[in-house]
Amino acid sequence: MGNDGPLACLADQPRLIYDYFRQLFAQVTNPPIDPIRESIVMSLECYIGPQGNILDVRESQCHRLMLPSPVLSLESFNALKNLQSVHSHWPVCTLDITFEKSKSVKGYINALERICEEASEAIDDGFKVIILSDRNTGPTRVPISALVACGAVHHHLVRTKMRSKVALVVETAEAREVHHLCVLVGYGADAICPYLALESLLKLHRENALKGNLPAEKIIYNYLVSCDNGILKVMSKMGISTLQSYKGAQIFEALGIDNSVVDKCFTGTQTRIKGVTFDIIAADAIAFHERGYPSRETVGITALPEAGEYHWRDGGDSHVNDPKSIANLQDAVREKNEKAYADYSLSEYEQIKKCTLRGLLDFDYESGTEIPLEQVEPWTEIVRRFCTGAMSYGSISMEAHSALAIAMNRLGGKSNTGEGGEDPERSHRLPSGDSMRSAIKQVASGRFGVTSYYLTDSDELQIKMAQGAKPGEGGELPGHKVSQSIARTRHSTPGVGLISPPPHHDIYSIEDLKQLIYDLKCSNPRARVSVKLVSEVGVGIVASGVAKAKADHILISGHDGGTGASRWTGIRYAGLPWELGLAETHQTLVLNDLRGRVTIQTDGQIRTGRDVAIACLLGAEEWGFATTPLIAMGCIMMVYHFYGPV
């Protein structure tokens, strides 16, 4: 159910520097691309090597290397490394990005300076390809992060106006996931050879540990294709179709990196909360090295430790949804046990402190003025501002979907259909007097179940521009889950998979969105129109445009919302905490005298009244809950998604 683990800057365990970067994505200002169905416009081909004068047309400008993909196999990398033996005018230089362990943190920083100087000297000596390699890692040699080294060299060469004279290739054991490869490309790498991942696959093949009895060549091919598809997926979120446009574009925001690091290695990248310095990055590098090459002999399990990054593990990273909190919540709601709820609230507070930005905030009671409880808005009115998350019928069962609707209707709050439509029969009241009708009807790019009746039978029409857990991506319901009932509700065919394109990939500008808002208001003048956005840097400007487009309501979703229909790459590394997006949106609307035009809602792993209060102080008037109600109902929580590198 989404990513409920700690942010990299808050994790107890050392993290790779890649984990501090969040992928940016398109919403409203330009459309994301569907990299599968629009593959004809997607390309990973790119030319590398010295560039000529772009204003001059000469034959010599064609003397560059064309790579069909930035991810190189071992054979391709070795061919590139020994290119000079075939083409003497293409000399290749390898720079060592490791340092002596005995030199500790200072050695890390000094090695970074050395690498930048050696890169400049290599260009002066006529080398056309520079390889940054951590192959010399050993008992006494600690590797500098390939991303830090690549970013530092790239920006050093940009500042000295030498970057266009050389190709920058990274040979690293560090990169293994799609996000790692994307960040390296985004910060200047022309090509990457993830040699440890490739050699690990070959080792597993030799040990017959892989299923399928595939030949080694096919195994490596499958991995490289998966990486390529994953890179295309990440590029497409921003509406970028060619690697040439993505390379060096720095389509990321840093979350928890200090300005001293950004200014040297990632110049121009947004980093709003500051964070780790070179000293901490170096300490983490040494900590990782110590696990592989311990300074003293220790007796222990030879397997790698389970860090708990993906699932809750005893002794691993904290998670918002830990077993103790889940047990206490279910006990509280089933038995009306106030002590269990108090224990739940306390345990969640402890987990939220370890995992989220709002956990670092506290209330300033001393400067406040106490008022009588009678003057506070009663709970019966507060709960009318509560909403459930947009979970479609099909992603959850009819029983769960209708139970949420009944509960919210009893409270006076609002439930959300999600993008899967809703059976018209649910508008009729039950004999008990309850209603299964969802007040909020969502309109997404798939338009599943969207009819004139669907639009008119709503209190709120929500335009889904992005989804918190997977911004820039559409949803997917596998064919085996499309039953007769689901197919009837979505006006589709049973057994046929349903795939939504990226949300509103036909919205090319705020004018297009304004037209959609107008059309929805014409379809149901009584309903307010909401636009769902996801937290990222600049979301405040987008929200201002949405307010000017006559929307009545804006939802700012956090990165940690729940979904099962996405890859880990999107769930873990796209989007930002709602605390940042909500604060930016509220302040930007106030500065532009637009705040009074719209109601603002937020959602994303909201657990307790404390979370609601903090969201309220940051500017939210309504709050959404999704994972918590499902857990309270007794749904089995499975942190399980589309596994694999893509």
C-alpha positions, 0 to 999 in steps of 0.5 A: 500500500504505497511507500510507508518507509522513511525518507532517505534523509531520516533513515537509520540505515546508510542509504545510497545517494540516489535515494535522496533524489525524486523524479519530477513529472509533468502535470497540466503544463505538458502531458506525460507520454505513454511509452508503450503505446506511443513507442514510435516517438521514444528513443534511447539512441544517443551520440557521444563524444566530442561535439563540434560547433553546432552552428557549423556543418562539417564532415568532422562533426559526424565523427561521434559514437552512436549508442543504442542504449546508455546501459552497456553490457560487459562486452559492449563496455570492454569494446568501448574501453579498448576502442583506441586499438581499432580507432587510434583517434579515439583514445580512452582514459580511465579514472579511479574513483576510489580512495584509501580507507585510512584517509577517512572522510577527508580522503573522500573530499580530496579524492573528488577534487583529484578526479575533477583535476584528472578529468581536465588533464585528460581532455588537455591530453587529447582523450575523447572518452573518460571512464569513471571506474570503481573497479579498484574497490578492495579491502583498503580502497573505498569507492566514491559514489558514482553519482557524486563523482559523475556529477562533480566531473560533469559540472566541473567540465561545464564550468571550465567549458570543456564538457562538450569535448569528451564522453563521460562513461561510468563503470560502477558496481553501485548502480543496479536499479532503474532509478540509479541509471536515470539519475546518472544519465540525468547528471551527465553520464553518457553511458553506464556499465552496471558491472556488479549487477551483470556479473551477479546475474551470470553467477546466479546462472552458473549456480543454476539459481535462476528459473527457466534454464535460459542461456547467459546471453538471454539473461543479460539481454532481458536485464538490459531490456528491462532497464531500457524500458524502465528508463523510457518509463521515467522519461515519459513521466515528464513528457520527454521522448528522447534520451538526448533531451533527458541526458544532463537535464537534471529532472530531479529534486533533491530531498535532504541534501545540503547546498554544499553538495548540490553546488558542487555536484548537482548545480541548479537542482532544487533542495528545499530542506537541506540535509546531508553534507559531504561528511555524512555521505563519506561516512555512509560510503565507509559504512557500506565498505565496512560491511563488505570488508570489515576492519576486524574479523566477526562471526555472523551470518554470511548473507546480506542483512535485511534492511527493511527498505521494502517491507517491515522487518524487525531491526530494519528501517521504520515503517508507518504501518508497523504490526503493533500499530495495525493490531492496535487500530483494529482492536480499537475500532472492533471493540471500541477500545479507547486504550487501544486507540491511545496506544495506536496513536502513540505508536504511529506518532513514534513511527511518523517521527522516524519516517516523515517531515511532519514528524519533525514538527511540533506544536508551539503551545507556549505562544498560543492562547488557550480557549474553552473546548466549547468554542472549538468546532465539534467533531461532528462538523470536522468529520464532514471534511474527511474524504476517502482516497480514490480507490476504484472498484476493481482495485478493491472489492465491492464489499470494501468499496461500498463499506467505505461509501456507507461509512462516509455517508453516515459521517457526512463526509465524502467517499471517492469512486476512483477512476473505475466508475460506479454502478447506478444501482448504488444511488438507491438507498438500502432498506436500512436507510444507508447509501452506497453512493459515492459523493466524489466521482473521479474522471481520469484519462481512461474514462472508465464508467463515465456516463452522463448519469455518472456525472450528474449523480455527484456532489464533486467531480474530480479531475485526476491529473496525477496519482500520488503513488505513481505520478505521470503513470496510468493505472492497470487492471489485469484481465483476470480481475475484470469480472462481469460486474466490474466490466459492466460498471466500467462499460468494458469486456469481461476478461480483457485488461484495462489500461489507463493512459498517463492521466490526461495525456491529452491536456497540453496546457492550462487552457485545455484543463480550463475547457475540461473544468468548464465542460464538467460544470456544464454537465453538473452545475451543482457539483464542485469541480476538483483537480487532483495534483501531486506534490512536487517543486512548482506545484504552487504555480500549477495550483494557481493556474488551476484556481484561475481556470475556475476549479473549486477544489484542489487536492495535493497528494503526497508521494506515499499514497497507496497503489499496487499497479505500479513499479517500485521505481515510481512508488519510491522515487517519484513525487514529494511529501505532501507537507512540502506541496501543501505549504507551497500551494497554500502560500503561492495562492495567498501571494497571488490573492487566489486562496479564497477561490478554492478549497484545498485538500491533502492526503498521503499516509495520514494516520492520526489527529496530529497529522490532520492538525499539522495539515490544517496549519499548513493550509488544508481544509479537508483531509483524505484517508485511504490505507487507514480505513482499509486496515481498520476494516480488516483488509490484508495489507500486502506491500506488494507491487509490480516487481522488477527493475522497471 
